[in-house]
Amino acid sequence: MSTAKTVPPILLVEDNPMDLDLTLRAFARKKFANEVQIARDGEEALAWLPRWDEGADLPAVILLDINLPKVNGLEVLQQLKAHERYRRIPVVVLTSSREDRDLRTAYDLGVNSYIEKPVSFSKFMEVAEHIELYWCVFNERPY
């Protein structure tokens, strides 16, 4: 029997094609071992719940934009954190929103971290590296 752990994926929930490309490029440059799964709106993000119920690997972390079509990110966060099994998946809001209301609401709903998207590629690379190191390497998963 093998004791090797599988590398859990990262779920990236992002509708903006430029931000999606920037995030994927940052992760590719750092050569992360985690597969990046993509949901382009809140509805696609919530569609992962039945997949996880059927045995798909739970993500190490969910990177969640707030301003999403169909179902906004705060509603996605609320549904995830209300779910008995999936509330323990770390969720990092990665958004361009500078609204205090969004920040407070996200924490009230149980977000694990709230990061404003950096404008420059080099700063974004730093953020991506820190996210990967903390949430995918150092953080212990409770599931």
C-alpha positions as CSV (number, residue, x, y, z in Angstrom):
1,M,0.0,0.0,0.0
2,S,1.4,3.4,-1.0
3,T,1.6,6.2,1.6
4,A,2.2,8.9,-0.9
5,K,-0.3,11.8,-0.7
6,T,-2.0,13.0,-3.8
7,V,-1.5,16.6,-4.6
8,P,-4.9,18.3,-4.2
9,P,-6.1,20.7,-6.9
10,I,-6.7,24.5,-6.6
11,L,-10.1,25.7,-7.6
12,L,-9.9,29.1,-9.2
13,V,-13.2,30.9,-9.6
14,E,-12.6,33.8,-11.9
15,D,-14.7,35.3,-14.8
16,N,-12.3,37.9,-16.1
17,P,-10.3,36.4,-18.9
18,M,-7.3,38.7,-18.3
19,D,-7.2,37.9,-14.5
20,L,-7.7,34.2,-15.3
21,D,-4.8,34.3,-17.7
22,L,-2.6,36.3,-15.3
23,T,-3.3,33.8,-12.4
24,L,-2.6,30.8,-14.6
25,R,0.6,32.3,-15.9
26,A,1.8,33.2,-12.4
27,F,1.1,29.6,-11.2
28,A,2.8,28.1,-14.3
29,R,5.9,30.2,-13.8
30,K,6.2,28.9,-10.2
31,K,5.7,25.4,-11.5
32,F,3.1,24.5,-8.9
33,A,2.4,20.8,-8.5
34,N,-1.3,21.5,-7.9
35,E,-3.6,21.2,-10.9
36,V,-5.7,24.4,-11.3
37,Q,-9.4,23.7,-11.9
38,I,-11.4,26.6,-13.3
39,A,-14.9,27.9,-12.7
40,R,-15.8,31.0,-14.7
41,D,-18.8,32.0,-12.7
42,G,-20.5,31.3,-9.4
43,E,-22.8,28.7,-10.9
44,E,-19.8,26.7,-12.2
45,A,-18.2,27.0,-8.8
46,L,-21.2,25.5,-7.0
47,A,-21.4,22.7,-9.6
48,W,-18.3,21.3,-7.9
49,L,-20.3,20.3,-4.8
50,P,-22.0,17.3,-6.5
51,R,-18.7,16.3,-8.1
52,W,-17.0,16.3,-4.7
53,D,-20.0,14.2,-3.4
54,E,-19.2,11.7,-6.2
55,G,-15.6,11.5,-5.1
56,A,-13.7,14.2,-7.0
57,D,-10.6,15.4,-5.0
58,L,-11.3,18.3,-2.7
59,P,-9.2,21.4,-3.5
60,A,-6.4,22.5,-1.2
61,V,-7.8,26.0,-1.5
62,I,-10.5,27.8,-3.4
63,L,-9.5,31.2,-4.9
64,L,-12.7,33.1,-5.2
65,D,-13.5,36.4,-7.0
66,I,-16.4,38.3,-5.6
67,N,-17.8,40.0,-8.7
68,L,-19.0,37.0,-10.6
69,P,-21.9,36.5,-13.1
70,K,-24.9,34.2,-12.4
71,V,-24.1,33.7,-8.7
72,N,-21.8,36.2,-7.0
73,G,-18.8,35.2,-5.0
74,L,-20.3,36.0,-1.6
75,E,-23.2,33.8,-2.3
76,V,-20.8,31.0,-3.3
77,L,-18.9,31.5,-0.1
78,Q,-22.1,31.4,1.9
79,Q,-23.2,28.1,0.3
80,L,-19.8,26.5,0.8
81,K,-19.5,27.5,4.4
82,A,-23.0,26.4,5.2
83,H,-22.2,22.9,3.9
84,E,-21.2,20.5,6.7
85,R,-18.5,18.7,4.7
86,Y,-17.1,21.5,2.5
87,R,-17.0,24.4,5.1
88,R,-13.5,23.3,6.0
89,I,-12.1,23.9,2.5
90,P,-10.0,27.1,2.8
91,V,-11.4,29.9,0.7
92,V,-9.3,32.9,-0.2
93,V,-11.1,35.8,-1.8
94,L,-8.9,37.2,-4.5
95,T,-10.7,40.3,-5.8
96,S,-10.4,43.8,-7.1
97,S,-13.1,44.9,-4.7
98,R,-11.9,47.6,-2.2
99,E,-15.3,47.8,-0.6
100,D,-15.2,47.6,3.2
101,R,-18.6,46.0,3.0
102,D,-17.4,43.1,0.9
103,L,-14.4,42.6,3.2
104,R,-16.6,42.5,6.3
105,T,-19.3,40.3,4.7
106,A,-16.7,37.8,3.4
107,Y,-15.2,37.4,6.9
108,D,-18.7,37.2,8.5
109,L,-19.4,34.3,6.1
110,G,-16.2,32.5,7.1
111,V,-13.6,33.4,4.4
112,N,-10.1,32.3,5.4
113,S,-8.3,35.2,3.7
114,Y,-9.2,38.3,1.7
115,I,-6.6,39.6,-0.8
116,E,-6.9,42.5,-3.1
117,K,-5.6,41.6,-6.6
118,P,-2.3,43.3,-7.3
119,V,-2.2,45.4,-10.4
120,S,1.4,44.6,-11.5
121,F,2.4,41.2,-12.7
122,S,5.4,41.0,-10.4
123,K,3.3,41.7,-7.3
124,F,0.7,39.2,-8.5
125,M,3.6,36.6,-8.8
126,E,4.5,37.3,-5.2
127,V,0.9,36.9,-4.1
128,A,0.5,33.6,-6.1
129,E,3.7,32.3,-4.5
130,H,2.5,33.1,-1.0
131,I,-0.9,31.6,-1.6
132,E,0.6,28.3,-3.0
133,L,3.2,28.1,-0.2
134,Y,0.8,28.7,2.6
135,W,-2.4,27.0,1.5
136,C,-0.9,24.2,-0.5
137,V,2.3,23.4,1.3
138,F,2.3,24.5,4.9
139,N,-1.4,24.5,5.8
140,E,-2.7,21.2,7.3
141,R,-6.0,20.1,5.7
142,P,-8.7,18.9,8.1
143,Y,-10.4,16.7,5.5
